């Protein structure tokens, strides 16, 4: 798991094509520190595995290699990378660390394209204080976006400003523009998109019409629940939800 807080703006050193897959070598002195064979590092939002041996890692300071299979090349923008391309890098989060962004899996849901850049206000020195970017949004994932919700764009955890049917906007501060690939993205360039996994879990639960197997505090509640399982009407479902709410002490 990752947080969407980019640790380093790295660079592609080389790409070796191996059949329908590739081995990509990247330069990233920060994320490379302490990296071991098998560790996970997100590259533009895609979770990749360090494949270098311990001996290779000891010899090559500041660089690491990762294999990219055909499925990943087809479903993400990694297939468009070239030697010299900048990339957003983040190591897997450690348990107990601060969660500065949101829970990011490193599993790309779809790709989008940069549609527009709208400069915001500037400070007294003329420096840009923020910028609004609009990206295309594939229909297959548009239902998961809500205003003020989270989305990962090329590995960067961002807050959705506007969620339209086929596009969305985000506002970027100077730090994000300077320290990630988003600051130099040009119109038409593709980006990797990952929606908040919590939205997908909620959708799955609603589709299956199941509820968590929460404990009940009283025998009467258990008996009522057993009777409700034979009735699939909305009324029965509402009664069951009410029982669970009371039993868990929800004050809302």
N, C-alpha and C positions, 0 to 999 in steps of 0.2 A: 504494500500500500504506500501511497505517496500523499503529499499535502497540496501540491500545485504551487508551492513556493520555490521558484527556480533558484538553484544554488550557484549556477555558473553558466555563462554563455560560452559554449565550447565550439569546436570546429571539426569538420570531417577531414581526416587525413588521407584516407584512401578507401576505395570500394572494390572488393574482389568478387566477381560474379562466379557462383558455383552452381551450375545447372540453372534451375529456376529460383534459386535463393541467392543470398549475398552475405559476405562477411564484411562488416564495416568497421573501420578503425577510426577512433575519435580521440581528439586531444581535449583533456579536461583535468588540469592539475588539481583542482579542488575536490571534485568527486572521486578522483583517482586515489586520494589519500586513504589508506587503509582498505582499499578494495581487494577482495579475494576472488578466486575462481568460484563461479556460481552466484555471486552477488547480483542484485537487481539494480539497474540504473535506468531511469526514464529518459528517453531521448525524444524530444519534441512530443512528449506525452505518451510515448510507446514504451512499455516495460520491456527492457532487453536484459539478457544475461551476459555477464562477463565470462568470456571463454578462455582467456589467457591462463596459462599454467602459472604456478607460483614462481617458477624460474623466470618466465617471460615478464611477469609483473614486476619482479625485482630488478630486471635489466632495463625495462622501458619506463622511465619515470614520466608521469604526466599523461600517458596514453593507455588506452585499453581497446579491446576488440569485442564485437558482439555479432552473432549470427542472426540474420533476418530471413525468415522463411517466406515462401511465395504468398501465403495467405496474408501475412503482415504487409508485404510490398503492395498487394492489390487493395487492401482495405485502408491503408494509411498513405500519408504523403512521403514516407521514407523512400519510396521508389524514385522520387524526384531529386533526391540529394545528390550532390556532386562533391568531389574534393574541394575544400575551401568553403563549403556551405556552413553557415553558423547554425548551431543547434542549442536548444534549451536542455540543460542537464539537471537532474535531481536524483539523489540517492534515496533508497527506500527509507521511510520514516522509522525511527526507533521507538519502541514502546516506552511511554513515559515522557516523550518529547512534546513540545507544544504543537498544537494543530493550527497553524497559522492560516491555512486556506480552508479546504474541505477534503473529505475522503476521496482520494483519486486512485483508481485501480491500475491505470496504465493500459487499459483495454479500449482502444479507439472504437467508437460507435459508428462514426461516419466522417467524411471530410466535407469541408465547406470552402468557400472562396471569399476573399476580401472584396467587398463591393464598393466601399467608400471610406474616406477618412475626413472627418470634420474637425478642424482645429478649434479648441476652446479658447478661453481667455488667456492673456499673457500678463506676466508680472511687470514691474516698473522697468526692468532691464530688457524687456522684450522676449523673455524666455517663455516658452509654451508651458502652461500650468497643467493642462490636461487635453486629451484628444478623444473624440468619439469615433469608434470603428464599427462598421456594419459588415456582418458576414452573412453569406447565404446559409440557409438552414434546410437540410433535406426533410421531406415530409415524414420519413420514417421515424424521426426523433423529435419532431417539433412539439408533440404533445407533452414532452417531459420538461419543457422550459416554461418558467413563470418569471414575472418581473420580480427583481430582487432575489431571485434564486441563484444557484451556482452552476457554472459550466466551465469545463476545462478546454482551453484553446491552445493547441501546441504545447500542452503540459502546464499552462499557466492557469491557476485558479482565478476566475473572474466572476464578478456579479453582473447578472443580466439587467440592463437598463430598460430595454424594450423587447418584448417577445412577440413578434409578428408570426404569421402563418408560415412564411417562407424565408424569414431572415430575423436577425436579432442584433442588438447593439450593446456595446460595452464601453465604459469610460476608462481610459488609461492615464495614470499619473506619470510624471516624468521618470520616476524610478523604474517603472515597468517598461516604459518606452526605451530607456537607456540600457537596461540590464537583461532584456529578452529579445527574441527575434521579432516580436511584434512591432517594435519601433521602426524597423526597416522594411516591413512587408509592403509590397507594391500591389496595386489593384489587380485582381485576377489571380493572385497567388493562392495556393491551397493551404489549408490548415487542418490539423487533426482535431476532431471534436469528441469529447466524452461527456455525457450527461451525468447528473447526480444519480448514483446507483440506488439511492433510497427511493427515488421516484419510480424506478422500475420494480422494486420490491413491492411497493404499495400497489402498483397496477396489477401485479401478479396475484397478490392477496385478494384484491377486489374481484378479479376474474374467477378465482376459484371459490369465492364466497366462504373462505375459511377464516377462523379466528384463532389466535394463540391459545394453547391449552393452559390457561391460567388457573391457579388454585382458587377454590371457593371456600369461604370461611364458615359457611353454615350448611348442614345437611339439606335444609330446605332449598337452598340455591342449587345444590347438585341435583336434587330431584326435579326441580323445574327445568334445569338444563337438559336432563335426560328426556323429559317430555317434549321439549322444544325441538329435539332432533327429528321428530316425526312430522314436524310442520315447517315447511319451507317458505311460508309467507313472510312478507316484510314485517308484519306485526311481531311474529315470533323472533325474527332476527333482532328487532329493536329491543324487545324484552331481554334477550340474552346480552346484548350490548350494555343495557342498563345495569344488569346484575354484575357484569364484569367491572363496570365503572365504579359501582359502590364497593365492591370487594377489594379493589386496588387502592381505594382512598383518593380517587381523583377529585379534586375540589373545583375543577373548572366548570 
